[in-house]
Amino acid sequence: MIQGIDHLGIAVTSIEEAKVFYQQLGLEIEAIEEVPQEKVRVALISCGESRIELLEPTSDDSPIARFLAKRGPGIHHVCLSSNDVRGDGEGLSEAGFRMLRPEPTPGADGCWVNFIHPKSAGGVLVELSEKSPT
């Protein structure tokens, strides 16, 4: 079940350059981690009940590098928090919505994630994210 907006993913060419704007707003990067299977570095910024994730490609063939080449920096995806990312994905698939992956995969911040294709979500790439039990 969807519990709220977890974060907005913003594609950037450089976390170091992009963070200046967020710092000016009084927001600070809490952590930076690499997600090797996605070929991306992720900077996590808390913003009230939600977060902002700055997404910097680590390879020219990463999804974020392709996004930047095609569209430039900007909002890449909206992430919804789920308490059952597998079940939510299966329900969407059964209802005819297109998932990008057959199964959830490990994502940033120890979460399990899956994505809904933009053509199934009104032109928006939507990520579903479930925190792993600690």
Backbone torsions as a table, in degrees:
resi	resn	phi	psi	omega
1	MET	NA	138.4	-179.8
2	ILE	-75.4	134.8	-175.2
3	GLN	-112.6	-11.3	179.9
4	GLY	151.5	-176.5	176.8
5	ILE	-82.9	123.1	177.7
6	ASP	-83.9	-51.8	-179.5
7	HIS	-161.8	167.2	168.4
8	LEU	-108.4	129.4	177.0
9	GLY	-94.4	124.1	-177.6
10	ILE	-119.5	119.5	178.7
11	ALA	-75.6	130.1	178.9
12	VAL	-135.4	153.9	175.8
13	THR	-80.6	-26.4	-178.7
14	SER	-149.6	120.8	175.1
15	ILE	-61.4	-41.9	-178.8
16	GLU	-58.1	-42.2	179.5
17	GLU	-73.9	-42.4	-175.5
18	ALA	-69.3	-31.9	-174.2
19	LYS	-64.7	-22.5	-178.5
20	VAL	-58.3	-42.5	179.5
21	PHE	-62.0	-46.7	-177.4
22	TYR	-68.2	-35.2	176.0
23	GLN	-65.4	-36.5	177.5
24	GLN	-62.9	-28.3	177.2
25	LEU	-82.2	-2.6	-179.2
26	GLY	89.4	12.1	179.5
27	LEU	-100.5	145.1	-178.6
28	GLU	-125.2	146.5	174.0
29	ILE	-70.9	125.7	-179.9
30	GLU	-90.2	-30.9	-179.0
31	ALA	-161.3	152.1	171.4
32	ILE	-127.7	131.5	178.0
33	GLU	-141.2	157.1	176.3
34	GLU	-101.2	137.9	174.3
35	VAL	-113.4	91.2	-171.6
36	PRO	-57.0	-39.8	-177.3
37	GLN	-67.0	-20.5	176.6
38	GLU	-99.8	-6.4	-178.5
39	LYS	55.8	52.6	-176.0
40	VAL	-146.7	146.8	167.3
41	ARG	-101.5	137.5	-175.8
42	VAL	-122.4	126.7	173.1
43	ALA	-104.8	125.6	-177.5
44	LEU	-99.5	125.8	-179.1
45	ILE	-126.6	118.1	175.9
46	SER	-73.9	142.1	179.5
47	CYS	-147.0	87.8	-176.0
48	GLY	66.6	-130.2	179.9
49	GLU	-79.8	-12.0	-176.6
50	SER	-115.6	-174.6	177.8
51	ARG	-136.1	165.3	169.4
52	ILE	-117.7	134.7	174.0
53	GLU	-115.3	120.8	172.9
54	LEU	-88.6	128.0	-174.0
55	LEU	-114.5	113.0	-178.8
56	GLU	-113.5	125.8	-179.9
57	PRO	-67.9	145.9	175.3
58	THR	-107.2	-1.0	-179.7
59	SER	-150.2	147.7	179.2
60	ASP	-66.1	-17.0	-179.3
61	ASP	-104.7	15.6	179.2
62	SER	-78.0	157.1	175.8
63	PRO	-56.8	-36.8	-179.7
64	ILE	-70.8	-38.3	176.6
65	ALA	-62.4	-41.8	177.8
66	ARG	-64.9	-40.9	177.3
67	PHE	-59.8	-48.8	-179.7
68	LEU	-61.0	-40.3	-179.5
69	ALA	-65.2	-35.7	-176.8
70	LYS	-85.2	-41.2	-171.0
71	ARG	-119.5	-16.6	-174.7
72	GLY	82.6	178.3	-179.1
73	PRO	-61.9	149.0	176.9
74	GLY	153.7	-171.4	-177.9
75	ILE	-63.9	125.1	-179.7
76	HIS	-98.0	-43.6	-178.5
77	HIS	-157.8	163.2	171.1
78	VAL	-111.2	131.8	-179.5
79	CYS	-110.8	128.6	177.0
80	LEU	-104.9	134.6	177.8
81	SER	-77.3	134.3	-178.8
82	SER	-129.4	148.5	172.8
83	ASN	-96.8	0.7	178.8
84	ASP	-157.1	74.8	-175.0
85	VAL	-61.3	-35.8	178.6
86	ARG	-65.7	-48.2	-179.7
87	GLY	-64.9	-40.9	177.9
88	ASP	-64.0	-41.5	178.4
89	GLY	-64.2	-42.7	178.4
90	GLU	-63.4	-42.2	178.4
91	GLY	-62.2	-41.5	177.9
92	LEU	-65.2	-44.5	178.6
93	SER	-59.7	-45.5	179.4
94	GLU	-62.1	-29.0	179.0
95	ALA	-85.4	1.6	175.8
96	GLY	97.2	6.2	177.4
97	PHE	-86.0	145.4	-174.1
98	ARG	-93.4	118.7	174.4
99	MET	-90.0	150.2	179.2
100	LEU	-78.7	-23.7	-178.7
101	ARG	-132.6	148.9	179.0
102	PRO	-71.2	-24.3	-177.3
103	GLU	-139.6	153.5	172.7
104	PRO	-61.6	151.7	178.9
105	THR	-128.5	161.9	177.6
106	PRO	-65.6	137.8	177.9
107	GLY	-124.8	-166.0	180.0
108	ALA	-69.1	157.3	174.2
109	ASP	60.6	29.9	176.3
110	GLY	70.2	23.4	-177.8
111	CYS	-98.0	159.7	168.5
112	TRP	-100.8	133.7	-173.2
113	VAL	-134.3	156.9	167.8
114	ASN	-149.9	160.8	-175.7
115	PHE	-123.5	144.0	174.7
116	ILE	-99.8	129.8	-177.5
117	HIS	-59.9	138.1	179.6
118	PRO	-55.7	-31.0	179.5
119	LYS	-67.8	-18.3	177.1
120	SER	-97.7	-4.4	-173.6
121	ALA	-131.8	41.7	175.4
122	GLY	63.2	29.3	177.6
123	GLY	88.8	3.7	-178.7
124	VAL	-110.4	130.7	171.4
125	LEU	-75.2	119.3	-178.6
126	VAL	-113.1	128.7	176.0
127	GLU	-102.9	139.4	170.0
128	LEU	-106.6	133.5	-174.6
129	SER	-135.2	133.4	177.5
130	GLU	-125.0	125.6	176.7
131	LYS	-65.4	136.0	174.3
132	SER	-73.7	143.7	176.5
133	PRO	-61.8	140.0	-179.1
134	THR	-97.5	NA	NA
